[in-house]
Amino acid sequence: MRDTLGSEGIAGVAVVLIAVGILTVHDPVVGAGVAVLLAGLALIAKGIADSTMRAFGLK
């Protein structure tokens, strides 16, 4: 995983997970909503990356 994301990427994932954890401790419904939102954004980003790679003939 470190080869793919690098140190900054791993730190960013850790910060996001800590932030969602803090929100969930404060209000579980809001924390769950933010987690679902982030999962949706990740799926959108993966779709865009896949289509871009296909457009360049890399996949």
KEZA-303141 format. One record per atom (N, C-alpha, C, O): residue number from 1; atom name; x negated, y negated, z. Coordinates in Angstrom, 1 decimal. Each point is the difference from the previous one (the first is absolute). Last residue first. Layout:
<atoms>
ATOM    nr   atom        x        y        z
ATOM   NUM     CA        X        Y        Z
...
</atoms>
This chain:
<atoms>
ATOM    nr   atom        x        y        z
ATOM    59      N      5.3     -0.6    -19.9
ATOM    59     CA      0.7      1.0      0.7
ATOM    59      C      0.8      0.9     -1.0
ATOM    59      O      0.7      0.9      0.4
ATOM    58      N     -3.2     -4.9     -1.5
ATOM    58     CA     -0.9      0.6      1.1
ATOM    58      C      0.7      1.2      0.7
ATOM    58      O     -0.6      0.7      0.8
ATOM    57      N      1.9     -4.1     -4.4
ATOM    57     CA     -0.4      1.3     -0.5
ATOM    57      C     -0.9      0.7      1.1
ATOM    57      O     -0.7      0.9     -0.4
ATOM    56      N      3.1     -5.2      0.5
ATOM    56     CA     -1.4     -0.1     -0.4
ATOM    56      C     -0.5      1.3     -0.4
ATOM    56      O     -1.2      0.2     -0.3
ATOM    55      N      5.6     -0.5      1.8
ATOM    55     CA     -0.1     -1.0     -1.1
ATOM    55      C     -1.4     -0.1     -0.5
ATOM    55      O     -0.2     -0.3     -1.2
ATOM    54      N      1.1      3.0      5.0
ATOM    54     CA      0.5      0.6     -1.2
ATOM    54      C     -0.1     -0.9     -1.2
ATOM    54      O     -0.4      0.4     -1.1
ATOM    53      N     -0.6     -2.2      5.4
ATOM    53     CA     -1.1      1.0     -0.5
ATOM    53      C      0.4      0.7     -1.2
ATOM    53      O     -0.8      0.3     -0.9
ATOM    52      N      4.0     -3.2      2.8
ATOM    52     CA     -1.1     -0.8     -0.6
ATOM    52      C     -1.1      1.0     -0.4
ATOM    52      O     -0.6     -0.2     -1.1
ATOM    51      N      4.3      2.1      3.2
ATOM    51     CA      0.3     -0.5     -1.3
ATOM    51      C     -1.1     -0.8     -0.6
ATOM    51      O     -0.2      0.0     -1.3
ATOM    50      N     -0.4      1.5      5.7
ATOM    50     CA      0.0      1.1     -0.9
ATOM    50      C      0.4     -0.4     -1.4
ATOM    50      O     -0.6      0.4     -1.0
ATOM    49      N      0.7     -3.7      4.4
ATOM    49     CA     -1.4      0.5     -0.3
ATOM    49      C      0.0      1.1     -0.9
ATOM    49      O     -0.9      0.1     -0.9
ATOM    48      N      5.0     -1.6      2.4
ATOM    48     CA     -0.6     -1.0     -0.9
ATOM    48      C     -1.4      0.4     -0.4
ATOM    48      O     -0.4     -0.1     -1.1
ATOM    47      N      2.7      2.8      4.2
ATOM    47     CA      0.6      0.1     -1.3
ATOM    47      C     -0.6     -1.0     -1.0
ATOM    47      O     -0.3      0.3     -1.2
ATOM    46      N     -1.0     -0.4      5.7
ATOM    46     CA     -0.5      1.2     -0.6
ATOM    46      C      0.5      0.1     -1.4
ATOM    46      O     -0.7      0.4     -1.0
ATOM    45      N      2.3     -3.9      3.6
ATOM    45     CA     -1.4     -0.2     -0.4
ATOM    45      C     -0.5      1.2     -0.7
ATOM    45      O     -0.8     -0.2     -0.9
ATOM    44      N      5.1      0.6      2.7
ATOM    44     CA      0.0     -0.9     -1.1
ATOM    44      C     -1.4     -0.3     -0.5
ATOM    44      O     -0.3      0.1     -1.2
ATOM    43      N      0.7      2.5      5.1
ATOM    43     CA      0.5      0.7     -1.2
ATOM    43      C      0.1     -0.9     -1.2
ATOM    43      O     -0.4      0.5     -1.1
ATOM    42      N     -0.7     -2.5      5.2
ATOM    42     CA     -1.1      0.9     -0.4
ATOM    42      C      0.4      0.8     -1.3
ATOM    42      O     -0.8      0.2     -0.9
ATOM    41      N      4.1     -2.9      2.9
ATOM    41     CA     -1.0     -0.8     -0.7
ATOM    41      C     -1.2      0.8     -0.4
ATOM    41      O     -0.6     -0.2     -1.1
ATOM    40      N      3.9      2.3      3.7
ATOM    40     CA      0.5     -0.4     -1.3
ATOM    40      C     -1.0     -0.8     -0.8
ATOM    40      O     -0.1      0.2     -1.2
ATOM    39      N     -1.0      0.9      5.6
ATOM    39     CA      0.0      1.2     -0.8
ATOM    39      C      0.5     -0.3     -1.4
ATOM    39      O     -0.6      0.5     -1.0
ATOM    38      N      0.9     -3.9      4.2
ATOM    38     CA     -1.4      0.2     -0.4
ATOM    38      C     -0.1      1.2     -0.9
ATOM    38      O     -0.8      0.0     -0.9
ATOM    37      N      5.0     -0.9      2.7
ATOM    37     CA     -0.3     -1.0     -0.9
ATOM    37      C     -1.5      0.2     -0.5
ATOM    37      O     -0.2     -0.1     -1.2
ATOM    36      N      1.8      2.8      4.7
ATOM    36     CA      0.6      0.4     -1.3
ATOM    36      C     -0.4     -1.0     -1.1
ATOM    36      O     -0.2      0.4     -1.1
ATOM    35      N     -1.3     -1.4      5.4
ATOM    35     CA     -0.6      1.2     -0.5
ATOM    35      C      0.5      0.4     -1.3
ATOM    35      O     -0.7      0.4     -0.9
ATOM    34      N      2.9     -3.9      3.1
ATOM    34     CA     -1.3     -0.4     -0.5
ATOM    34      C     -0.8      1.1     -0.6
ATOM    34      O     -0.6     -0.1     -1.0
ATOM    33      N      4.6      1.1      3.3
ATOM    33     CA      0.3     -0.7     -1.3
ATOM    33      C     -1.3     -0.5     -0.6
ATOM    33      O     -0.1      0.1     -1.2
ATOM    32      N     -0.2      1.9      5.4
ATOM    32     CA      0.4      1.0     -1.0
ATOM    32      C      0.2     -0.7     -1.3
ATOM    32      O     -0.4      0.6     -1.1
ATOM    31      N     -0.4     -3.3      4.7
ATOM    31     CA     -1.2      0.7     -0.3
ATOM    31      C      0.3      1.0     -1.1
ATOM    31      O     -0.8      0.2     -0.9
ATOM    30      N      4.4     -2.5      2.7
ATOM    30     CA     -0.7     -0.9     -0.8
ATOM    30      C     -1.3      0.7     -0.5
ATOM    30      O     -0.4     -0.1     -1.1
ATOM    29      N      3.0      2.4      4.2
ATOM    29     CA      0.8     -0.1     -1.3
ATOM    29      C     -0.8     -0.9     -1.0
ATOM    29      O     -0.1      0.3     -1.2
ATOM    28      N     -1.6      0.3      5.7
ATOM    28     CA     -0.1      1.2     -0.8
ATOM    28      C      0.7     -0.1     -1.4
ATOM    28      O     -0.5      0.5     -1.0
ATOM    27      N     -1.8     -4.2      4.3
ATOM    27     CA      1.4      0.3     -0.5
ATOM    27      C     -0.1      1.1     -1.0
ATOM    27      O     -0.4     -0.1     -1.1
ATOM    26      N     -3.4     -0.9      3.9
ATOM    26     CA      0.8     -1.1      0.3
ATOM    26      C      1.5      0.3     -0.3
ATOM    26      O      0.9     -0.3      0.8
ATOM    25      N     -4.2      3.4     -2.0
ATOM    25     CA      0.1      0.0      1.4
ATOM    25      C      0.9     -1.1      0.5
ATOM    25      O      0.8      0.1      0.9
ATOM    24      N     -1.7      0.2     -5.5
ATOM    24     CA      0.8      1.1      0.4
ATOM    24      C      0.2      0.0      1.6
ATOM    24      O      1.0      0.4      0.5
ATOM    23      N     -4.0     -3.6     -2.5
ATOM    23     CA      1.4     -0.3     -0.3
ATOM    23      C      1.0      1.1      0.5
ATOM    23      O      1.0     -0.3      0.5
ATOM    22      N     -5.6      1.1     -0.2
ATOM    22     CA      0.4     -1.1      1.0
ATOM    22      C      1.4     -0.3     -0.3
ATOM    22      O      0.8     -0.2      1.0
ATOM    21      N     -2.6      3.3     -4.0
ATOM    21     CA      0.1      0.5      1.4
ATOM    21      C      0.4     -1.0      1.0
ATOM    21      O      0.9      0.3      0.8
ATOM    20      N     -1.9     -1.7     -5.2
ATOM    20     CA      1.3      0.7      0.0
ATOM    20      C      0.2      0.7      1.4
ATOM    20      O      1.2      0.0      0.5
ATOM    19      N     -5.3     -2.1     -1.1
ATOM    19     CA      1.1     -1.0      0.0
ATOM    19      C      1.4      0.6      0.0
ATOM    19      O      0.9     -0.4      0.7
ATOM    18      N     -4.8      3.2     -1.0
ATOM    18     CA      0.1     -0.6      1.3
ATOM    18      C      1.2     -1.0      0.1
ATOM    18      O      0.7     -0.1      1.0
ATOM    17      N     -1.7      2.0     -5.2
ATOM    17     CA      0.6      0.9      0.9
ATOM    17      C      0.1     -0.5      1.4
ATOM    17      O      1.0      0.3      0.7
ATOM    16      N     -3.1     -3.0     -3.8
ATOM    16     CA      1.4      0.1     -0.4
ATOM    16      C      0.7      1.0      0.9
ATOM    16      O      1.1     -0.2      0.5
ATOM    15      N     -5.8     -0.3      0.0
ATOM    15     CA      0.7     -1.2      0.4
ATOM    15      C      1.5      0.1     -0.3
ATOM    15      O      0.8     -0.4      0.9
ATOM    14      N     -3.6      3.9     -2.5
ATOM    14     CA      0.1      0.0      1.4
ATOM    14      C      0.8     -1.2      0.6
ATOM    14      O      0.8      0.1      0.9
ATOM    13      N     -1.8      0.0     -5.5
ATOM    13     CA      1.1      1.0      0.3
ATOM    13      C      0.1      0.1      1.5
ATOM    13      O      1.2      0.1      0.5
ATOM    12      N     -4.6     -2.8     -2.0
ATOM    12     CA      1.3     -0.6     -0.3
ATOM    12      C      1.1      1.0      0.3
ATOM    12      O      1.1     -0.5      0.5
ATOM    11      N     -5.5      1.9      0.0
ATOM    11     CA      0.3     -1.0      1.0
ATOM    11      C      1.4     -0.6     -0.2
ATOM    11      O      0.7     -0.2      0.9
ATOM    10      N     -2.4      3.1     -4.2
ATOM    10     CA      0.4      0.7      1.2
ATOM    10      C      0.3     -0.9      1.1
ATOM    10      O      1.0      0.3      0.8
ATOM     9      N     -2.5     -2.3     -4.7
ATOM     9     CA      1.3      0.6     -0.2
ATOM     9      C      0.4      0.8      1.2
ATOM     9      O      1.2      0.0      0.4
ATOM     8      N     -5.5     -1.9     -0.4
ATOM     8     CA      1.0     -1.0      0.1
ATOM     8      C      1.4      0.6     -0.2
ATOM     8      O      1.0     -0.4      0.7
ATOM     7      N     -4.7      3.2     -1.3
ATOM     7     CA      0.1     -0.4      1.4
ATOM     7      C      1.1     -1.0      0.2
ATOM     7      O      0.8      0.1      0.9
ATOM     6      N     -0.3      3.1     -5.1
ATOM     6     CA     -1.1     -0.8      0.5
ATOM     6      C      0.3     -0.4      1.5
ATOM     6      O      1.1      0.3      0.5
ATOM     5      N      1.5      2.6     -3.9
ATOM     5     CA      0.4     -1.3      0.5
ATOM     5      C     -1.1     -0.9      0.5
ATOM     5      O      0.1     -1.3     -0.2
ATOM     4      N     -0.9      5.7     -1.9
ATOM     4     CA      1.1     -0.7     -0.7
ATOM     4      C      0.3     -1.4      0.5
ATOM     4      O      0.0     -0.9     -0.8
ATOM     3      N     -3.2      3.7      3.0
ATOM     3     CA     -0.5     -0.3     -1.4
ATOM     3      C      1.0     -0.7     -0.8
ATOM     3      O     -0.3     -0.9     -0.8
ATOM     2      N      1.4      2.5      5.1
ATOM     2     CA     -0.9     -1.2      0.1
ATOM     2      C     -0.5     -0.4     -1.4
ATOM     2      O     -0.2     -1.2     -0.3
ATOM     1      N      2.8      5.1      1.0
ATOM     1     CA      0.8     -1.2      0.0
ATOM     1      C     -0.9     -1.3      0.0
ATOM     1      O      0.4     -1.0     -0.6
</atoms>
